[in-house]
Amino acid sequence: MLESLSPALIAAAVIGGYLLGSIPFGVIATRLGGAGDVRNIGSGNIGATNVLRTGRKDLAAITLLGDGGKGAVAVLIAWLATRESTKDVQALLTSIAAASAFLGHLFPVWLKFKGGKGVATFFGTLLAAAWPVGIAAGATWIIMAFLFRISSLAALTAVAIAPIYAAFVFDRPLPIAWLALFMAVLVYFRHAENIRRLLKGEEPRIGGDKKDAA
């Protein structure tokens, strides 16, 4: 299947996806919005959750949409480039572009490879690459967040089950399942500190005391 794609097209998907994913919407939004540098606030993370700690819900929403949207745009461009190909070939290139965008978000060249934790970009790329899988994973997040009121636990559960949704529930092409698994592993890697707090029972809850969340 890989031989059906030209090296130039694969290179464009990898480089273009990575550069799109590297756009640090959290840093851009907080700076242009007059909230300073998000890397000097709270946990120092560039994602929407930390941007929310500035007290600016509008900037957090912009960051959330930007981080999710850049992955979706990478998938869309790859999809358009392979619209004359088979579904399997199309799934392969969109997965390559999505994985590259995800890596760009986690390790952006503009920020010395210190990026976000990837949850918003995970959902954005997955919704664009295989919307039923993305919706199912999003529903899992909502259910877990409602039951346990812990955002990181909800995210970790959703990303862990997403490859199962892709491979067995919705029977998506194999590259989509591998994409979901690849992103899930990296999300867990980036959430190592959250996992340690979860195991100790110290992870802050949604809507909890600000002192605890700090």
N, C-alpha and C positions, 0 to 999 in steps of 0.2 A: 504493500500500500504506500509506503514511504517513497518508493521509486516513481510513483505517479505524480509526485510533486517535484518541481524543478528546484535545484539548489538555491537559485536566486529568490524564489518565492518563500522557501523555508527561512532563508537569511532575513528577508524583509519582515516576516512574521516575528522572528526572534528579536531582531533589533528594534523594529517599530513597536512591538508589544512592550518590550522592556522600557523604552523611552517614554511611552505613554504611561506605563505603570509607575515610572519614577517621578511623575509630577507630584510634588508634595502639597496637596490641597490644604492640609491643616496649617502648614507654615505660611502659605500664601494668604489664606483667609484671615488668619489672626493678625498678620502684619498689615495687610491692606485694610482690615477692619479696625485697626487701632488698638488691638488687644496685646500687642507685643509678640514675642517669639514663643510659640507653644512649647518649644523644647525647654524653656526655662520655667514652665508651669507644671504643677502637679507631678505626675510620673515622668514627664519629659517626652512622652510618646506623642507622635504626630497625628494620631487618629482622632475620630470624632468624640470619643468618650473623654479624652483629655482636653480637647478643645472646649467641651462643655464646662470644664472647671474654670474657664475664664468668666463664666456667667453669661455668655453670649450664645443663646440657643440658635440664633440665626447663623452664626459662624459654624456651629457644630453641624447644623443641617447642610450647609454648603459643603463642608468637609465630607460628610456621610455620602452625599450625592456624588461629589467629585471622585471620591475613592472607589465607590461602586461603579460609577459611570465610566471611568477610564478603562476598567477591565472589560466592560460591555462594549465600548467603542472598539477596542482591539479585536474582540470576537467578531463584531459586525464587519469590520474591514476584511478580516480573513474569510468570513462567510461570503462576502461579495466577490472576493478574488477567486473563489472556487464554486461559484453558482452554476457553472457548466459541468462540474465534476459529479461523481457519485456521492451519496450521503456519507459513506465511510471516509472518503478522501476529504470531504468537507469537514467532517468531525475531527479528523486528524489535524488539519491546518488550524482550525479554530481552537483546538486544544493546545497546540503549540503556542499560538498567539496569546491565549489566556494564561498559560503557565508563565510565559515570559513577562506579561504585564504584572502577574502576581509577584514574581521575583523582583521586578522593578519597584513595586511598592515596599516590599520588605527590605530591599537593599538598594535604595536609590543612589545613583552616582552623584547627584547634586548635593547630597547630604552625607557624603563620606560613607555611604552604604549603611547608614543607620536610619531605618524606616519604621513603618508601623507594624502592627500585629497581624493585619491581613484579613480581619473578619468582614469588613465592608466590601473589600475587593473580592474576597471569596464569593460572597453572595452575588455581587454584580456580574462577575464573569460566569458564574454558574447559571444565573437567570438568563443570560444571553446565549450561552452555549447549549443549555438544555432546560428550558423554563419549567417543565413539570418537576424536575429534580430541585431546581432552585426554590420553587414555591414550597415543596415538601420540606426542604431543609429549613426554610424560613418559618414554616408552621411549627416545626420541631422546636426552634428557638423560642417562639412565642409561648408554646405550651410549657416548656421547661422554665422560662422566665416567670410565668404566671405561678407555677407550682412552688418554685424554690427561691424566687426573687434574687437570683445571683446571675448577673449578665455573663460572666466568664464561663460558668457551668453550662448555661444555655448554649453558648457559642460552641464550646467543646463537644457537647452532645450532638449538636446539629451537624458540625463538620465531620464527626466520626461516622455518623449514619448516612451521610450524603453518598459515599461510594456504593453503599448497599442499595440505596434508592436507584442510583444510576444503573447498576449492573443487574439487579434482580427484580426490582419493583416496576421500573419503567422501561427496562430492556433497551437502554440507549447503546449506541456504538461503543466498543471497548475503549477508544481513546477518551471518551467522556468520563468513564469510570476511573481510568487511570489519572485523569486530570483532577477529579474530585479527591482521590486518594493522595496524590502528590501535594495538593494544597492543604489537605487535612493534616498531613505529617508536619508540614512547615508551620501551620497554625499552632499545633501542639508544642513545637519547638519554641516558638515565640511567646507562648504562654507558660513557660516553665515556672516562672515566679508565681503566677496565678495558681498553678497546680499545687505548688508547695503550700500556698496559703489555704487552698481548699482542703488539703489533707490535714492541715492543722486546725481547720474550722475558723480561720481568720479572714476569709475573703469577704469584703464588704457587700452588703445587699443593696439591691435597687431601691432607691428612695430612703436609704439608711442615713444614719447620722454622719454629717460631713467630716467630723473628727475621725470617725472610724474609717471612712473612705480614704482619708489622707494617708 
